[in-house]
Amino acid sequence: MPARLKSEVLSVGHKVLPFAAAGLALGAVLLMNGGLSATPQTPEATPATPPNAPKTASEQFKNIQVLKDIPADQLIPAMQFITASLDVECEYCHVRGAFDKDDKKAKVTARKMITMMLAINKDNFEGHREVTCYSCHRGAANPIATPVIAKEESTTVEEPASSEKSVLPSADQLLDRYLAAVGGAAALQKITSRAAKGTATFSGQSVAVDVYAKAPDKRLSVMHLKDGDSLTAFDGHQGWLSVPSRVHMMSAAENAAARIDADFYFPIDVKTLYEKYRVEPGEKIDSHDTYLVIGQKESQPPLRLYFDTQTGLLIRLVRYADTPLGRNPTQIDYADYRESNGIKVPFRWTLARPGNRFTIQVEQLKLNVEIDDGKFAPPPPQKPAAK
């Protein structure tokens, strides 16, 4: 399993654009997607499937015993959820270079724990996923069974009477205010493309980043790494990621996130992305008071948007990728808003996931530049080397 999937996010203008944060991490993902079990199943061992039917995990990978029937492209996200829940690396359970082997006791234990978790949800919550790995582990390999002793005396905070509680704005009011704060629909629609140059900082190092976006829903981001460029793109229909000599077409869950990220007119379209919205008091973010708008859609993870109570600008977005075991969260904080061609643009943002954090600073932004559609298309598959 990839230890930390660092597919980060670059936001230029008024929307969010995902890109690969580190070549090593993305390379691990691509290798894992292509060879989690080192050796693919033989045709004789693979059950017959209808034409064009997506493969299950057991059909694509070797020695899958518990999550046999989940879609194959959901196995890696499920493993990522485990790494985040237990704060461990791949080799805590797996043998390096031989992920199908059962040589480590932790892997056998993990199967039992997943089976137990599924049974708890089936027997007690009508099959709804209420209990996950994180419910007990909370970022530790071994769950804590004894309550922790408080380090200081706790204080009781009295809830204000209902008559004293402030009346929150409606979701429509906050979303309309956000659209106005970034310049309004008319100003945004005058912009049809963007090209940005910036610097990505992570783990004490900085690398150059280029991002291209084109209305209505195309984007490409390029991180210039020492060993070659790492790319993330969405061509309007399909998302893809690549490192030198390897391309990964996004799974359905990844594609759904990339589609939202590539929405060139996000402040205009956000009202229609979810079936309903509700408003709650938001937390304080970098000294800014916020309102929280939560987007909800049947059978989909929520979208959480934090708006500055003073300016109306979006200063935090939290989204979740659903996996068979739980939801993997992604949080993006926006700052350093500047005006450009009549719209306000966040020139700095920080993306955080369990275990990693990444900051982007935009240094140069050009609007309404010529960008060929072919720039967003995935590279053609490489032909096998001649024997």
LOFIVEX-455899 format. One record per residue (C-alpha): residue number from 1; x, y, z; residue in one letter; chain. Coordinates in steps of 0.25 Angstrom, whole numbers, plus 2048, in hexadecimal, padded with zeros to 3 digits. Layout:
# LOFIVEX-455899
NUM  X  Y  Z  A  A
...
***
This chain:
# LOFIVEX-455899
1  800  800  800  M  A
2  805  80E  7FE  P  A
3  80A  814  80B  A  A
4  805  822  808  R  A
5  7FE  825  7FB  L  A
6  803  833  7F8  K  A
7  7FA  837  7ED  S  A
8  7F9  846  7F1  E  A
9  7F1  851  7EC  V  A
10  7F4  85E  7E5  L  A
11  7EA  869  7E5  S  A
12  7EB  875  7DB  V  A
13  7E0  87F  7D9  G  A
14  7D3  87B  7E0  H  A
15  7D4  86C  7E0  K  A
16  7DC  860  7E5  V  A
17  7E6  858  7DB  L  A
18  7EC  84B  7E0  P  A
19  7FA  846  7DC  F  A
20  804  83C  7E1  A  A
21  80C  841  7EC  A  A
22  818  838  7EC  A  A
23  81D  82F  7E1  G  A
24  821  824  7EB  L  A
25  813  823  7F1  A  A
26  80C  824  7E4  L  A
27  816  819  7DE  G  A
28  812  810  7EA  A  A
29  804  812  7E7  V  A
30  806  80F  7D8  L  A
31  80E  803  7DB  L  A
32  804  7FE  7E5  M  A
33  7F9  7FF  7DC  N  A
34  800  7F7  7D2  G  A
35  806  7ED  7DB  G  A
36  801  7EC  7E9  L  A
37  802  7DD  7E8  S  A
38  80F  7DD  7E0  A  A
39  809  7D2  7D7  T  A
40  7FB  7D3  7D1  P  A
41  7F1  7C8  7D2  Q  A
42  7F2  7BE  7C7  T  A
43  7E6  7BD  7BD  P  A
44  7E3  7AF  7C3  E  A
45  7E2  7B5  7D1  A  A
46  7D9  7C1  7CD  T  A
47  7CA  7C0  7CD  P  A
48  7C3  7C3  7C0  A  A
49  7BD  7D1  7C0  T  A
50  7B4  7D8  7B6  P  A
51  7BA  7E0  7AB  P  A
52  7BF  7EE  7B0  N  A
53  7BB  7EB  7BE  A  A
54  7C5  7F1  7C8  P  A
55  7CE  7E7  7CF  K  A
56  7CD  7E4  7DD  T  A
57  7D9  7E4  7E7  A  A
58  7DA  7D5  7E7  S  A
59  7DA  7D5  7D8  E  A
60  7E5  7DF  7D6  Q  A
61  7EE  7DD  7E2  F  A
62  7F3  7D0  7E9  K  A
63  7F0  7CA  7F6  N  A
64  7E4  7D4  7FA  I  A
65  7DC  7CC  804  Q  A
66  7D3  7D6  80B  V  A
67  7D0  7E2  801  L  A
68  7CE  7D8  7F5  K  A
69  7C2  7DF  7EF  D  A
70  7C5  7ED  7F0  I  A
71  7C9  7F4  7E3  P  A
72  7D8  7F3  7E0  A  A
73  7DA  802  7DF  D  A
74  7D5  803  7EE  Q  A
75  7DF  7FA  7F4  L  A
76  7EB  804  7F4  I  A
77  7E1  80F  7FA  P  A
78  7DD  805  805  A  A
79  7EC  802  808  M  A
80  7EE  811  809  Q  A
81  7E3  812  813  F  A
82  7EA  808  81C  I  A
83  7F7  80F  81B  T  A
84  7F0  81C  820  A  A
85  7E8  815  82B  S  A
86  7F4  80D  831  L  A
87  7FF  817  82D  D  A
88  807  80C  827  V  A
89  80F  80A  81A  E  A
90  80D  7FF  810  C  A
91  817  7F6  815  E  A
92  810  7F5  823  Y  A
93  808  7EA  81D  C  A
94  80E  7E7  80F  H  A
95  81B  7E1  80B  V  A
96  823  7EB  802  R  A
97  822  7E6  7F3  G  A
98  819  7DB  7F7  A  A
99  80C  7E1  7FB  F  A
100  804  7D4  7F9  D  A
101  80C  7CC  804  K  A
102  806  7CA  812  D  A
103  813  7C9  819  D  A
104  810  7D4  823  K  A
105  807  7D2  82E  K  A
106  801  7E0  82D  A  A
107  7FB  7DD  81F  K  A
108  7F4  7D1  825  V  A
109  7EF  7D9  830  T  A
110  7EA  7E4  827  A  A
111  7E1  7DA  820  R  A
112  7DB  7D6  82D  K  A
113  7D9  7E4  831  M  A
114  7D2  7E8  823  I  A
115  7C9  7DC  824  T  A
116  7C5  7E0  833  M  A
117  7C3  7EE  82F  M  A
118  7BA  7EA  823  L  A
119  7B2  7E1  82C  A  A
120  7B0  7EC  837  I  A
121  7AA  7F5  82C  N  A
122  7A1  7E9  826  K  A
123  79C  7E4  834  D  A
124  79A  7F2  83B  N  A
125  798  7FD  830  F  A
126  791  7F6  825  E  A
127  79D  7F5  81D  G  A
128  7A0  804  81D  H  A
129  7AE  808  81F  R  A
130  7AE  80E  82D  E  A
131  7BA  807  833  V  A
132  7C8  808  82C  T  A
133  7D6  805  82F  C  A
134  7D8  813  834  Y  A
135  7CC  811  83E  S  A
136  7D6  809  847  C  A
137  7E4  80C  842  H  A
138  7E3  81B  841  R  A
139  7F1  81C  83A  G  A
140  7F8  811  843  A  A
141  7FC  803  83E  A  A
142  7F7  7FE  84C  N  A
143  7E9  803  851  P  A
144  7E9  80A  85F  I  A
145  7E0  802  868  A  A
146  7E1  80B  874  T  A
147  7DC  819  875  P  A
148  7E7  824  875  V  A
149  7E9  82C  882  I  A
150  7E7  83B  880  A  A
151  7F4  843  881  K  A
152  7EC  84F  887  E  A
153  7DF  852  88D  E  A
154  7D4  853  883  S  A
155  7CA  85F  883  T  A
156  7BB  85E  880  T  A
157  7B6  867  875  V  A
158  7A8  86B  876  E  A
159  7A0  86B  869  E  A
160  799  878  866  P  A
161  78A  878  867  A  A
162  783  876  85A  S  A
163  77E  884  85A  S  A
164  78D  888  85B  E  A
165  792  880  84F  K  A
166  795  888  843  S  A
167  78C  886  836  V  A
168  795  880  82B  L  A
169  794  884  81D  P  A
170  78E  87B  813  S  A
171  796  872  80A  A  A
172  791  87A  7FE  D  A
173  796  887  804  Q  A
174  7A4  882  807  L  A
175  7A6  87C  7FA  L  A
176  7A1  889  7F3  D  A
177  7AA  891  7FC  R  A
178  7B6  888  7F8  Y  A
179  7B3  88A  7E9  L  A
180  7B2  899  7EB  A  A
181  7BF  899  7F4  A  A
182  7C7  893  7E9  V  A
183  7C2  89D  7DE  G  A
184  7B4  898  7DA  G  A
185  7AF  88F  7CF  A  A
186  7B1  899  7C4  A  A
187  7C0  89C  7C7  A  A
188  7C3  88D  7C9  L  A
189  7BD  889  7BB  Q  A
190  7C6  893  7B4  K  A
191  7D1  88A  7B8  I  A
192  7D2  87D  7B0  T  A
193  7E0  878  7B3  S  A
194  7EC  879  7BD  R  A
195  7FA  876  7BD  A  A
196  802  877  7CB  A  A
197  810  875  7CF  K  A
198  813  873  7DE  G  A
199  81B  86C  7E9  T  A
200  817  85F  7F0  A  A
201  81D  85D  7FE  T  A
202  81C  850  806  F  A
203  825  848  80F  S  A
204  82F  854  80F  G  A
205  831  855  800  Q  A
206  82C  85D  7F5  S  A
207  829  85A  7E7  V  A
208  823  862  7DB  A  A
209  815  860  7D7  V  A
210  80D  863  7CA  D  A
211  7FE  863  7C9  V  A
212  7F5  864  7BD  Y  A
213  7E6  865  7BD  A  A
214  7DC  867  7B2  K  A
215  7CD  869  7B3  A  A
216  7C4  862  7B5  P  A
217  7CB  856  7BC  D  A
218  7D9  854  7B7  K  A
219  7E6  855  7BF  R  A
220  7F4  850  7C0  L  A
221  7FE  852  7CB  S  A
222  80D  84F  7C9  V  A
223  817  84D  7D5  M  A
224  825  84E  7D1  H  A
225  82C  844  7D9  L  A
226  83B  840  7D9  K  A
227  838  832  7D2  D  A
228  82E  838  7C8  G  A
229  821  83F  7C8  D  A
230  815  83A  7CF  S  A
231  807  83D  7C8  L  A
232  7F9  83D  7CC  T  A
233  7EE  841  7C2  A  A
234  7DF  840  7BF  F  A
235  7DB  841  7B1  D  A
236  7CC  844  7B3  G  A
237  7C9  835  7B4  H  A
238  7D4  82D  7BA  Q  A
239  7DF  831  7C4  G  A
240  7ED  82B  7C3  W  A
241  7FA  82C  7CB  L  A
242  808  829  7C6  S  A
243  817  828  7CA  V  A
244  822  825  7C0  P  A
245  81E  818  7B8  S  A
246  812  815  7C0  R  A
247  803  81A  7BE  V  A
248  7F7  818  7C8  H  A
249  7E9  81A  7C3  M  A
250  7E1  81F  7CF  M  A
251  7D7  816  7D5  S  A
252  7C8  819  7D6  A  A
253  7CA  820  7E4  A  A
254  7D6  827  7E0  E  A
255  7CF  82C  7D3  N  A
256  7C4  832  7DB  A  A
257  7CD  83A  7E3  A  A
258  7D5  83E  7D7  A  A
259  7C8  842  7D0  R  A
260  7C5  84C  7DC  I  A
261  7D3  851  7DC  D  A
262  7D3  854  7CD  A  A
263  7C6  85C  7CE  D  A
264  7CB  869  7C8  F  A
265  7C0  871  7CD  Y  A
266  7BE  86A  7DB  F  A
267  7B9  877  7E2  P  A
268  7AD  877  7D8  I  A
269  7AB  868  7D7  D  A
270  7AC  864  7E6  V  A
271  79D  866  7E9  K  A
272  79A  85B  7DF  T  A
273  7A5  851  7E3  L  A
274  79D  84C  7EF  Y  A
275  78E  849  7F1  E  A
276  78D  851  7FE  K  A
277  796  85A  807  Y  A
278  795  85D  816  R  A
279  79C  868  81E  V  A
280  7A3  866  82C  E  A
281  7AD  86F  834  P  A
282  7BB  86D  82E  G  A
283  7C8  86C  836  E  A
284  7D2  877  837  K  A
285  7DC  876  82C  I  A
286  7E9  87E  82D  D  A
287  7E2  888  835  S  A
288  7D6  889  82C  H  A
289  7C8  886  831  D  A
290  7C1  87D  827  T  A
291  7B3  878  822  Y  A
292  7B3  869  81E  L  A
293  7AA  865  812  V  A
294  7A9  856  811  I  A
295  7A5  850  803  G  A
296  79D  843  803  Q  A
297  799  839  7F8  K  A
298  793  82C  7FA  E  A
299  79D  820  7FB  S  A
300  7A9  82A  7FA  Q  A
301  7B3  830  804  P  A
302  7B0  83E  808  P  A
303  7B7  84B  804  L  A
304  7BB  855  80F  R  A
305  7BD  863  80B  L  A
306  7C2  86E  815  Y  A
307  7C0  87C  812  F  A
308  7C6  888  819  D  A
309  7BB  88F  821  T  A
310  7C0  89D  81D  Q  A
311  7C5  89C  80E  T  A
312  7BC  890  80A  G  A
313  7C8  889  803  L  A
314  7CA  87A  803  L  A
315  7D6  878  80D  I  A
316  7D4  869  80F  R  A
317  7CF  85D  807  L  A
318  7CE  84F  80C  V  A
319  7CA  843  804  R  A
320  7CA  834  805  Y  A
321  7CD  828  7FC  A  A
322  7C4  81C  800  D  A
323  7CB  80F  801  T  A
324  7C6  801  805  P  A
325  7CB  804  813  L  A
326  7C9  812  816  G  A
327  7CB  820  810  R  A
328  7D8  826  80D  N  A
329  7D8  835  810  P  A
330  7DF  840  808  T  A
331  7DF  84F  80E  Q  A
332  7E4  85B  806  I  A
333  7E6  869  80D  D  A
334  7E6  875  804  Y  A
335  7ED  882  807  A  A
336  7F4  88E  801  D  A
337  7E8  892  7F8  Y  A
338  7EC  89C  7ED  R  A
339  7E4  8A4  7E3  E  A
340  7E7  8A0  7D4  S  A
341  7DF  8A4  7C8  N  A
342  7D3  8A8  7D1  G  A
343  7D3  89A  7D9  I  A
344  7D9  897  7E6  K  A
345  7E3  88B  7E6  V  A
346  7E9  883  7F2  P  A
347  7F8  884  7EF  F  A
348  7FC  87A  7FA  R  A
349  7F5  86E  7FF  W  A
350  7F8  862  808  T  A
351  7F4  854  805  L  A
352  7F3  84A  811  A  A
353  7F0  83B  812  R  A
354  7F3  832  81D  P  A
355  802  831  81E  G  A
356  806  83C  814  N  A
357  805  84B  812  R  A
358  808  853  805  F  A
359  809  862  802  T  A
360  808  869  7F5  I  A
361  80C  877  7F2  Q  A
362  808  87D  7E5  V  A
363  812  886  7DF  E  A
364  80D  889  7D1  Q  A
365  7FF  888  7CC  L  A
366  7FA  88B  7BD  K  A
367  7EC  88B  7B9  L  A
368  7E5  889  7AC  N  A
369  7F1  882  7A6  V  A
370  7F1  878  79A  E  A
371  7F1  86A  79E  I  A
372  7EF  85E  795  D  A
373  7E5  854  799  D  A
374  7EF  849  796  G  A
375  7F8  84E  7A2  K  A
376  7ED  847  7AB  F  A
377  7ED  83A  7A4  A  A
378  7F4  82E  7AA  P  A
379  801  829  7A3  P  A
380  7FF  81D  79A  P  A
381  802  810  7A0  P  A
382  810  80B  79E  Q  A
383  813  7FF  795  K  A
384  819  7F3  79C  P  A
385  828  7F3  79A  A  A
386  82C  7E9  78F  A  A
387  832  7DC  795  K  A
***
